[in-house]
Amino acid sequence: MIAAIVSLTLLGAILGLALGVAARKFAVEGDPLIDEIEAMMPGSNCGQCGQAGCAGAARAIAEGTAPVTSCPPGGKGLAAALAAKLGVTLDLSTVVDEGPKLAQVSEEICIGCCRCLKVCPTDAIVGAAKQIHNVIREACTGCGNCVERCPTEAVAMRPVPVTLQHWVWPKPESTAAA
């Protein structure tokens, strides 16, 4: 029994060392600009920009195939930060920033068809077939995929309600010295 333990320990140590060496030798260098842009993005991977996720959107923005305004959850703040990072001029009058929104299910007209469950990228909608569904607010990214799929229009996007956990003290208005 001791021989088996010692041999497995040695085998594990040798294979672990070999994997560590291989990881360093065959490491793939990424584009640091893409990594920086991806770090700036919200990370919800919702697909509202038309890309597979935030990594794809960051790659497209860095390559110049997508505009810096292509991330709806990021809003005007992200678009301005990306434009400053990339040195691009930006007209924010075309960007619609309605603020964060969450999906909400109207229980009166939900038929429990489960179509919204299948398209939610974060599994924020809970429920079962022929049962009323509900949305986990902390998991909802506000992508709106569920709104498009609901046949009875039971799902709607609503502004994030102000609660004690989400309330932010408003910034003071600047007083102009005349």
C-alpha positions in Angstrom: 0.0 0.0 0.0 2.9 2.4 0.8 4.4 1.6 -2.6 1.2 2.5 -4.4 0.9 5.8 -2.5 4.5 6.7 -3.2 4.3 5.8 -6.9 1.1 7.8 -7.4 2.6 10.8 -5.6 5.7 10.6 -7.8 3.6 10.2 -10.9 1.5 13.2 -10.0 4.5 15.4 -9.2 6.2 14.4 -12.5 3.1 15.0 -14.6 2.3 18.2 -12.8 5.9 19.5 -13.5 5.6 18.4 -17.2 2.3 20.3 -17.5 3.7 23.4 -15.9 6.7 23.4 -18.3 4.5 22.8 -21.3 2.1 25.6 -20.3 5.0 28.1 -20.2 6.7 26.8 -23.4 3.5 26.7 -25.5 1.7 29.8 -24.1 -0.2 31.8 -26.6 0.3 35.5 -26.5 -2.9 37.6 -26.7 -3.4 41.1 -27.9 -3.1 43.4 -24.8 -5.5 45.9 -26.4 -8.2 43.3 -26.7 -7.6 42.2 -23.1 -7.9 45.9 -21.9 -11.1 46.5 -23.8 -12.6 43.3 -22.5 -11.8 44.3 -19.0 -13.6 47.6 -19.5 -16.8 45.8 -20.8 -19.6 44.9 -18.3 -18.9 41.1 -18.7 -22.5 40.1 -19.0 -22.0 38.2 -22.3 -25.5 39.1 -23.3 -25.0 39.3 -27.1 -26.9 42.6 -27.5 -24.0 43.8 -29.6 -24.3 41.0 -32.1 -21.2 39.3 -31.0 -20.9 35.9 -29.2 -19.9 37.7 -26.0 -17.8 40.4 -24.5 -14.6 38.8 -25.7 -15.9 38.8 -29.3 -17.1 42.4 -29.0 -13.7 43.5 -27.6 -12.0 41.8 -30.5 -14.3 43.5 -33.0 -13.9 46.9 -31.4 -10.1 46.6 -31.4 -10.1 45.5 -35.0 -12.3 48.4 -36.0 -15.1 46.2 -37.4 -17.6 47.3 -34.6 -18.2 50.8 -33.3 -17.3 51.8 -29.7 -21.1 52.3 -29.2 -21.9 48.7 -29.8 -22.4 47.7 -26.2 -25.9 48.7 -24.9 -25.4 47.6 -21.3 -22.2 49.7 -21.1 -24.1 52.8 -22.2 -22.6 56.2 -22.8 -20.0 55.8 -20.1 -18.4 52.8 -21.7 -18.6 54.3 -25.2 -16.8 57.4 -24.0 -14.1 55.4 -22.2 -13.6 53.2 -25.2 -13.4 56.2 -27.5 -10.8 57.8 -25.2 -8.8 54.6 -25.1 -8.8 54.1 -28.8 -8.4 57.8 -29.7 -11.6 57.8 -31.7 -13.9 60.8 -32.0 -17.4 60.0 -30.8 -20.8 61.6 -31.2 -22.8 60.5 -28.1 -26.1 62.1 -29.4 -26.8 58.9 -31.3 -26.3 56.7 -28.2 -29.5 55.8 -26.3 -28.8 55.3 -22.6 -32.0 54.4 -20.8 -30.1 53.2 -17.7 -30.1 49.7 -16.4 -33.2 47.6 -16.9 -34.3 44.2 -15.6 -36.8 41.7 -17.0 -40.0 41.4 -15.1 -42.7 38.7 -15.7 -46.3 39.7 -15.5 -47.9 36.7 -13.6 -51.4 37.4 -14.9 -50.5 36.6 -18.5 -47.6 34.1 -18.2 -48.6 30.8 -19.6 -45.4 28.9 -18.7 -44.3 28.1 -22.2 -40.6 28.1 -21.2 -39.4 30.0 -24.3 -37.9 32.7 -22.2 -35.9 30.2 -20.1 -34.2 28.8 -23.2 -32.8 32.2 -24.5 -31.7 33.7 -21.1 -27.9 33.7 -21.2 -27.5 33.9 -17.5 -30.3 31.5 -16.4 -32.0 34.4 -14.5 -35.5 33.1 -15.2 -36.8 30.4 -13.0 -39.9 28.3 -13.5 -41.2 25.1 -15.1 -43.4 24.1 -17.9 -47.0 25.3 -17.5 -46.0 27.2 -14.3 -45.6 30.9 -13.7 -42.0 32.1 -14.3 -40.0 34.7 -12.3 -36.8 36.6 -12.7 -33.8 36.5 -10.3 -32.9 40.2 -10.2 -29.3 39.7 -9.2 -28.7 37.4 -12.2 -30.5 39.4 -14.9 -28.2 41.4 -17.2 -31.0 43.2 -19.0 -30.3 41.8 -22.4 -34.0 41.6 -23.5 -33.8 38.3 -25.2 -36.7 37.0 -23.2 -38.9 39.9 -24.2 -38.6 39.0 -27.9 -39.3 35.3 -27.3 -42.4 35.6 -25.1 -45.6 34.9 -27.2 -47.9 36.5 -24.7 -45.8 39.6 -24.0 -45.7 38.7 -20.3 -42.0 39.7 -20.0 -41.2 43.4 -20.1 -38.0 45.4 -19.3 -38.4 47.7 -16.4 -35.9 50.2 -14.8 -34.0 48.9 -11.9 -36.0 49.7 -8.8 -34.2 51.9 -6.2 -33.7 49.9 -3.0 -31.5 50.3 0.0 -29.0 47.9 -1.5 -28.8 49.8 -4.8 -29.4 53.4 -3.8 -26.5 55.8 -4.6 -26.2 59.2 -3.1 -26.7 61.7 -6.0 -23.8 63.9 -7.0 -24.1 67.5 -5.8 -24.9 70.1 -8.4 -22.1 72.5 -9.1 -22.8 76.1 -8.2 -21.4 78.4 -10.8 -19.6 81.4 -9.3 -20.8 84.5 -11.1 
